[in-house]
Structure formats: structure tokens, C-alpha cells
Amino acid sequence: MKFTKCNRLRGEVTIPGDKSISHRSVMFGALAKGTTEIHHFLQGADCLSTIACFQSMGVAIENNGDTVLVHGNGLRGLKKPAGILDCGNSGTTTRLISGILAAQDFTVTLTGDASIQKRPMKRIMEPLAQMGARIRSIRDNGCAPLEIIGGPLHGIHYLSPVASAQVKSAILLAGLYAQGETRVTEPQLSRNHTELMLSAFGAQVRTEGTTAIIQPADELYGQQILVPGDISSAAFFMAAGLMIPGSEILIHNVGTNPTRDGMIRVCQAMGGDLTLLNETTTGEPTADILVRASHLHGTVIEGAIIPTLIDELPMIAAMACLAEGDTVIRDAAELKVKESNRIDIMVRNLTAMGADVEETEDGMIIHGGKPLHGAVIDSKLDHRIAMTFSIAGSTADGETEILGAECVSISYPDFYQDLERLKS
């Protein structure tokens, strides 16, 4: 895909369903009694991997596009799959399903694409092993493929070294089946979609500070779920609306869960003109977000806010290039173990576009105010990187070419069409 400088962006856009919530709604629906009806489900490749895995374990799932019906097998109704479970590019599928599989009465092998086979799985293997799980890395490198021999589990109190919703969720899901209470304490609070949704399905979950606590469950019960728009996808249009002069974009039905809303807070801290309209507060909070072009300035992003915007940091880094002054990103070493090493790839590609960016051990320093120019960008098949540089390329002089641009189908299949429509 090739991008050139855009005069302005105008119009309205409805973002696809939240990826995290779409994954969980299928998983929890599969473990529940009765039918779970999911509306505004994200039809991205990652979420389709989750559907395929549970179908392989005997769960009847009707995918009708915007609406998905999951006919649950009950908490103990999964069946041994005929073959290997393929999680595709999805770290969420791989890590969360491991917590469920650890408690089943069968053995299964779990794998994914080349990217997944490089991503760290010890972070779930170790706490699950403490619960009694038998889980091993087949290549003995701490990565997938994983062999999981299901069996009885017991509750633990796990002090997680990282604030990771995937780690927390894998342990809580194992805790549904464990003997006794299970607790996970994080250094900062990561996104809490698992706790909110499991509670709605009938599990006994509560939070004390940065500790999530779950009791073993007898049964979960099917629910009706309306998936809000994914703020991680909305982030690209939020940034574009602020960065491109003369722009005004209304983004509909965006999830504004406080454990995910760091992008909104950073945009406002940088002087961005963002207005939240039609806010809802029941269940997963949502709002329409009105974005207007703004004169941005640098800021410092660190500490407890990092888990609330970890997926948005590539776009924030690109936005900071056009802001006045310096932007410092700290405490973001987690970016190194995403679909790509996002610190390295952002520094190299932004530098190629003329930005003044320094890589640090756990983040980067962006010296803003220098205009960007076109470059050839290798996305490394990382959807967030491809989308980030399509926006950066729309602000830059000359032509920006993105290699591997098709990878956006992982989380936002219609992204390029939506961007093009706002340009007209």
C-alpha cells in the first residue's frame, strides 16, 4: 500500500468490535451453559482463530457476520480435538486457552504462526505449573508449540512480574477449575475485561487494588453481549484527526474502559481536542469520540498508564513526531515482545521518515517538531505497525510505501477503506 500527504480528514466512522472482548465472549460462551449471543463481533483473523479452536473442541458456533451464536458445552464439556489447535497470529488465544486447557481431561498441542512461535509463553507456563498444570514447550525454548496435559489444579496467589491481561486471564480461567481460591497481583492494573465478563457469566470474581480474585465455579451461564468498538483501532483515527490540519472525525461507540483509556488521556495531555459524547457507564463503558485537528505538544508517558495504552504506543510515538517539544515513553519494555519488537521497529522506521527518535531500554524519546517525509516501511506483518505508518504516511511529504500492509486484517479488515472514505 502507498500513502501520500492528505489535506484533511472529515466524517464519521464506526470502529470494529473490540478484539479483547470478542475473544473472551467466544471463550466464555463456549464454557457456559446455554447460548451466548454476541453482537458487533470483530471478524478479524485473530478472533476467527479463537472460534476455530473451540469448534475443534466440539462447541457449536454460528458465525453470521456481525452476530455470533455460541452454543456452550458447559464448564466441563470440551472435547479432545482431533488434531493440533492452531491459534494463528493470536497471543490472546494462545495464552488464555492454555489456562482453560490446563484443567481438561485430555492432552492437546497448541501452536500458531511464525510470529506466535517466537512470543514468550513462560509467563503463563510458570504460574500454571504452580497450579499443578503439566505444560511444556515442545522445542524447549519457552514458546509455542505447547503440549498441555490437562488435569486437576489448585488455587495459588501469583505475584505477576508484568502487568499483562493475558497472563492474569490465563490464571483466572484455570482458577475456574482449581481447588480453592486463586489470586493474581499485578504491578499495575492491566485491562479487566476478563473480570467484568466472567462476573456477568456467573463466576465469583472480585478485585482488591491490583489483585484479581476468583473462586472455583460450578457453572457459567450464556449471555447477550454487545461488543463496543475497539479503542486500540479507534486510536489510529484519533491520532489522524489531531495530526492532519483541518480534520474533524466523529468515531462512534468506542469502548472507554478505564483500564484501556490511556490513549484518550495522552491525547488530552498533548493538547488534543477530544470530546466524549453519548457516554454509557453500564457494563463496558462506551462513548462517541469527536476529534478535531490540534496543535500538539510533548508529554511524558510512564508508570501505571502504560498497561492502559500498550497497543497504542506505536501510534502515540508517530503522533509525537509532529508535536512541539519532547515526548518520553518509559516502562514500556513489553513492546519488545508483541507481534514484533515495536520499540526497535518504530525507532528505525520513524528515523527513516526523518524523525528524531532515540531508543531507550524500556521505551523511546521523540524530539518532535520535524516534518516527516515518505519512506519504504516494512511492517514485519505487525498490524499495529502497518496502521501506524499509514497514518504517518498521510501526514508526510512524498510517498510512503508499506510492505506487508495486508496484515491489518488481523484486527481491522476494513481499515484502509475507512481511511480512504474520510479523505474524500
N, C-alpha and C positions, 0 to 999 in steps of 0.2 A: 504494500500500500504506500502511496505517495501523498504528501501533505504540503500545502503552501499556506502563506500567511492569509488569515481570514480577517475581513473588515469588521465584522461584529457577529454575535450570536443572538438570535431573538426567537422567542416562542416558548412552548410548554413541552415537557417530556415526562413520561411515566416510566420509572425505572423498573427493571425486572425484580422478581421476588428475591428476598434476602437468601443468600446461599446457605448461611449457617442454620437458619430456621427451616429452610426447605429440607436440608439433610436430616435434621432432627425430627421433623414431623413424619418423615417416612420411617425412620428407625423406631421411634416410639410407637407409631401406629402399628408397625409390624409386631411389636411385643405386647400390644394391647388386646383386650377382648372387645370384639365388635369392629365396626368400620370407622376409620378416620377419613374425614373429607377435607382435602387441602385445596384452598383456592389461591390463585396468583403464585403457583409453584414455579420455581426457577427451572426452565428447561435447558439448563446448561449441562455440559458434558460431565462435570463433577457430580451433580445431583442425579443424573441418569446412571452413573456408576453405582450410587447407593441403591437405587431402585433395582438394578440388575442383580446386585449381591443378595438382596433379600428375596427376590424372585427365585434365585438359585437355591434358597433355603426353604422353599415351599410356601412363601407368602404370596397370595393373590393380590396383585396391584394393577389397577386400571389407570393408565395414563391417557387422559383425554385432553392433553394440552394444558390449558390454564387450570383445570381441575384434575386432581389425582385422588383416587379412592384406594385406600389401603385396607384390605380385609384381614385384620390381625389374627395371628395364630395364638395369641396369649403369651404370657411371660416365658413359659417353658415349652412352647410349641414349635420352635425352629427345628428344621430337619437338616441332616448332614447333606451338604451339596455334592453333586455328582463329580465335580471337578474343582479346580483351583478357583478361589474367589479373586476376581480382578477389580481392583479399586481405581484403575485408570490413573489420572493425574491428581487424585483427591487425597490430600493428607487428612482431611476431616473424616472421610470414610474409613481410611486405614486405621487411624488411631481410635476412633470411637467404637468401631465394630470390634476391635480387639478386646475392649472391655466386656462387651456382650459375649463374644465367643469364648472367653476365658472360663465362663461358667456353664457352658453347654455340656452335653453328654456325648460329644463326638469330637473328632480331630479334624482340623481344616488347615489348608495352606492359603495364605493371603499374599497377593502380590500387586504390582501396579506397573506403570510405565517407567522409562529410564530415569525420569526425574524422581519419582517416588522411591525408587531403589537406591537413591543417594541420600534421602532425607532421614534425620535421626529418629530412630524408634526406641532407643534405650530409655528415653524419657518416659515412655509408657511401660516398657518391658519390666523395668526395675520395680516400680510400685505395684504392678500387677503380680509380679513374683512374690513380693512381700505379702500379698493377699492369698498366696497359695497357687497362683496360676503357673502352668507349665507352658512357657512361650520361648521360642528360640529363633534367632536369626540364622536362616539356613546357610548363608555364606559366612556366618560368624563375624559380620562387620557392623552389627548393630542396626542394620537396615533391613527392609523387605528384600526378598520374600521371607515371611514369617510362618513358622509352624506353631499352631496353637492346639494344645491337647486339653480340651475342656475338662473341668472337674470342680469339686467343692471349693468354695472360697470363704475367707473370714475377713471381718472388717479390720481396718487399720486407721491410724491417724498419720497422714502423709504430709510432710513439710516439703512442698514443691520448691525447687530452686528457681523455677521460672514461672512467670505469670502467663499461663497458657490454658485457654479454654479447652483445647483438645486433650491435654494431659488431665485436667480436672474432670472433664466429661468421661474419659475412659475409666477413671477410677470410680466415679459416681455410678456409672452404668454397671460396672462389676459389683458395686455396693448394693444394687437392687437384689442381687442373688446371694450376697455374703451373709455369713452368720455374724450377727451383731452390727453395731453402728460403724459407719465409715465416715471419716473426716478428711478434708483436703484443705490445707492452709497455704495460701499463696503470698509472695512478697508484696504484690499489689493485686487488686481485684481485676480478673480478666472478665471477658463478656459472660453474661449469666443466662444466656438463652436456655441452657440445659436445665438449670434450676427452676426457671419460670415455667418451662413447658412440662417437665416431669411432674411438677406440683399440679398443673392443670390436668394431667393424665391420672392423678390419684396417688402419686408417690408422696412419702413423708420426707420433704426436703426443707431445710431452713438454712439461713446464713447468719453467722455471727462475725462481724467485721470482714476479714478476708478469708474466713473459714466457711466452707460449704459442708453441710452435714446431711447424710441420708441414712434412713432406716431400711432394712430389707423389706421387700414388697411381696404381697401375695398375688396381686393382680394390678394391671393398668387397664384403663378404660378408654375406648376410642373417643375422639374429639372432633369438633369442627374447627378448622384453623384457617385464618386469613393471614397470609404471609405479607408483611409490609415490604415496601421497596428497599433494596439493599443500599445502605448508606455508603458502603465501600464502592459501589458502582456509581452512586449519585455524586461521589467526591470528584469525579472527573469533570462533570458539568458544573459543579460548584466552583472548582478552580478555573475552568474555562470562562465562566461568566464574570469572575473577578479579574482575570488576566487580560481579556480581549476588550479593548476600548469600545464603548457604545453598546455593550451587551446587556441584555436583561433576559433571564431564564426563570421560568416557574417549574420547579421539579415536584411532582405530585407524590403523596403517600410514601414518604421516606421514613424508615424506622429510626427513631431518635432515642433508643435505649441509652441511659446514662453510661453504661459500660461500653458504648460504641460511639458516643457523640463527640469524640475528641476533635474530629475534622471541623465541626461547627465551631468549637471553642478556639481552635487555632486560627481559622479564617477571621473570626472576630478580633482575636488578639493582634492580627496583622493589619487590622483596619478595614477588613472586608465588610461590604454592605450586604448582610444576610438577614432576612426577616422570616420568622417561622409563623405560618398561618394554619388555621384549621387544626390546631393541636388536639390529639387524643391522649388519654393517660391510662385507659383500661388495658390490662394485659401488656402487650408490647406497645409502647408509646410510638405515635407517628405524628408527622406534620408535613404540610407542603412547605417547600423552601423557595423563597423568592431571592434571587441573586442578581445584583447589579454591579457593573464594572466599577472598580475601586482603585485608589492609589494605595498600594500595599507597602508595609514596612516590615523589617525583620523582627524575629522574636526568638526566644529560647524554648525548646521543646524537650522535656526531660521528666523523669520520675513517674509518678502514678498515672499521668496522662498517656504514656506510651502504649500500654495494652489496649487503650480505647481507640487507637488510630494506627495500629501496626501495619495494616494493609494499605493505609492511605499515605504512608510516609514517602513513597516514591513520587506521588503527585504533589505532595507538600514541598518536597525538595525542588521539583521543577518550578513550582509557583514562586518559591523563594528566590529563584534566579532573577525574576523580574521585580522583586520587592527592593525597596531602598534600604541599604544597610545590610548587616549580617544576620543570618539565621543559623542557630546552633541546634543540632539534633544530637542528644545524648541518650544513653541507656537503651539503645536500640540494636544490640548485638543479635537479637532474634532475627533481624532482617537477613543475616548471613545464611540462615537455614530454611528459607522459604523456597518457592519454586526455583529460584536462582539465588545467588548471593547478591541481594538487592543493593547493598551498600556499594560493592565493587562495580556493579553494572550501572548504577546511577551516576557514580563519580566519573567513570570512563565515558559514558555517552553524553552527559551534560558538558563535560570538558570538550568533547568533540564538537559540540554546538556552540562553543565559545564562552561557556560559563566559567566562573572562578570558584572551584569547589575543592575542598580538602577532605580526604578520607581520614577518619579517626578510628580508634579501636572499636568503639561502640556507636558510631554514627558518622556525621559529617558536618563541616562548616561551609555554608554557602555565602559567599560575598556577592550580594545582589547588585542589581542596577546595570548590568552589562547586557546589551541586546543579544539575543540568540540568533544563530544562523543555521541553515539546513545542514544535515549530515546523513550518512547511512547508519542506521541504528539496528543492531542485532538484538532482537527481543529475547533471545535464548528460550523462546517458546514460553515465556512468562507473561500471562495475560495482563497483569497489572503494569508491567513494563511497556507492553505494546500500547495500551490505552494511554499511559502517561505521555509517551512520546508522540502520539497522535495529537494530543492537546498542545504539547510543547511545539510541535511542528506547525501547528495552526497559529502560533504567535511569532514564528521565526521568519527571518528573511531567507529567500531562496527555497529550495525544495528539500524536504525530509523524507527519506525512504525507510520504511520499517520492514525488516526481514522477519519472516515468521508471524506476520500480522494476524493470520487466521486463528491464532491461539486464543483470541478474545472469546471464542465460543465456549470456553471453559466456564465463564461466569456471566457473559453478556453477549449473546449471539447477534443481537441487532445493534450493537454499539455504533458501528460505522454509519449505518443508515440513519440512526437518531442524530448523530453529529452532523451529517450532511444536511438533514432537514432543518436544523437550527441555523445553518449558514445561509439558507435561501430567504 
